[in-house]
Amino acid sequence: MKINLNYKNKQNETFLLLKQKPTNILMNLKENSNNNNYVSLISRNAKCTYSHTEKILDDFSKKNIVSFKKHGRKKYIELTGKGRKICDIIEDFLIECR
């Protein structure tokens, strides 16, 4: 069952306990897991600057939440198993907060 949560809203209640940009980035990665995700596409979808998105993704990579695959000049990002579990937990948490 696909639950449509509006992650792009600016409601502070939804993001009271979570940081909005990292949450948006993770949820965008989860929603677009079948596509080739690269930093500029993710930053555009999360409404975040490229450099801030890259810093967040580097932090996620250090914690083994995402992995990078380089093809030519583009760096593709995908969720690891741990990252998918975290996304599921965050999604459940956001549903409970509504």
C-alpha angles and dihedrals in degrees: 000000000000113000115203109218118174100230093171096066121111097225108138091203091067093052097037093119100023131059109250102221098048089045091050091049093051094046091048090051090051095047093048098039093129093055129074102263118201130174100260092049092048092047091050092050093046092045090235133128118266094242094048091048091049091051092050091048091049089053090049090049092053088053092048093244095122134019130211126223118188120212111175109308096339123089111208121204128208135173118254122221089266090050092053091051091050091050091052091050092048091048091051090047092051091049091053091049093057 
